[in-house]
């Protein structure tokens, strides 16, 4: 599409450097994953409202560019650890929405056979070692995965996703230090969505930016616009290349925002409607679509096709999940331990 | 000395097990504070760093939470880490990774993964460590599904159980009583395994059953010798495994002796003895009981410093003798 690309190029003042690395099909694939996350979470919210789902859920609507941008350079050999707000990470890492939605509904066909639910969603075959119900719980585990990767010597890396709330947990500090002293191939990704439940970061954190803490652990700290796919992806490529080359860990802070509440219990008393609306105007998916159209990497027709494809995929996933069997109550203790080998 | 009766100390037996695992399985790594050149706070790892190098015997910073999580993450991704806590008391800094993560990851992920990590925990009182270096917290961990918890009492068992633990696909916590480290006993050469789910009958007797674990097994055996001189024959069941819990061995013994004394160093209330007692109360052995069940556990206090107080805080041989005597004489 040389003509379209050069024509579009004229309208874009700045061509973000990450597009030197990405083909048109890479961009469409990234968009597909962002749509998948959005549609998955809308479906999750809808099923909750209709009383079809159980427990709680934490939606990352508005944060899709961070999850997808960070996962762009990763392969199935690379590990991630995720958070309680982990649907996006799981999909960005390549998960299939059928077993994901089945897990969300607590079904035996789910990724975790209905034992984990939304908060423990995982896809170890693609390197997602799991979402986590404990703030900061995944960081040391990612360091362990980076330790294994370094020993294997095949260039794999481990990414720890965590929120701004986790940066005041001891696990954050211990993990960054361990990764730094051993130059482990770890990438620490703080999704700073401004609030740890209701507590604004300025009320909880002594430094202005979470990356201010990188220097304490002698590693690069990079702030990116978490709602800007290209910005996030470029930082991730740089950090992953550094890690694969044996040069050690990086801390990336993605400034973003969750437009939904913390969980189903949230009454949004700690932020204003205006603030939420202003962030909705910065929707990462719409911005990405405009950018790739302007750059000539995709047409509006192609974007519409992605949208339709993902909606169909999600409808099939919901149907699959609804029709799937629930776990057998007699198997409540299954998989606590591994089967005996004798 | 022939191979059959070769003797090693408990610490040497652990080191031998670690060396065998390091030699035979390249996935095995040791992690912990000062386990390298220093040789470990109790000289358990000793010269292993010189034999296997710093890439396999890894000094970690004083970061128990991070270190335990490092071991969990490494175990999840193909390694077989053995993480040494300098004292079991320090594991409280890592409770999150042990209890919320290691124990539950396999289950939470529907059996898709497993976490083959071993946590070694020097435990117990008797060395003047006072309240934060002397606790017996085995029962805490034994309450957590997903963990396996063992407390070997002999050099033979600790070597075989540690080798079993390292080969096990699930997280295993190994409690090592600090007073046992210098105790010697017969240890076979080479690789052998001791099961992680079976109690051991240490002494046969007809008059009462004493269920004990770790150092208390030895105190119970000493008490049994004294009782024998008085004509009281105690049967000693060394529990060895707290999770899973070998109830069958206890039930079988109580049916024979009709009396039960549980001896353990952890705090008495809501501890190991409660489980031993309840197990018997719920079992067919209940109808065989000729006396109420007795528990002898640690005092309802932190472990104190002064040696006089420290001794008073946990069951001693004379306490076991007195309790067993009253039980056998049909106190009730």
Interface residues (C-beta under 8 A of the other chain):
Chain A: X79 X81 X110 X111 X112 X113 X114 X115 X116 X120 X122 X124 X125 X129 X130 X132 X133 X134 X137 X139 X140 X141 X142 X143 X144 X145 X146 X147 X148 X149 X151 X152 X158 X170 X171 X174 X175 X177 X178 X181 X333 X334 X335 X336 X337 X338 X341
Chain B: X29 X55 X60 X61 X63 X65 X66 X67 X68 X69 X70 X71 X72 X73 X74 X75 X76 X77 X78 X79 X81 X96 X97 X100 X101 X105 X106 X107 X108 X109 X110 X111 X112 X113 X114 X145 X146 X148 X169 X170
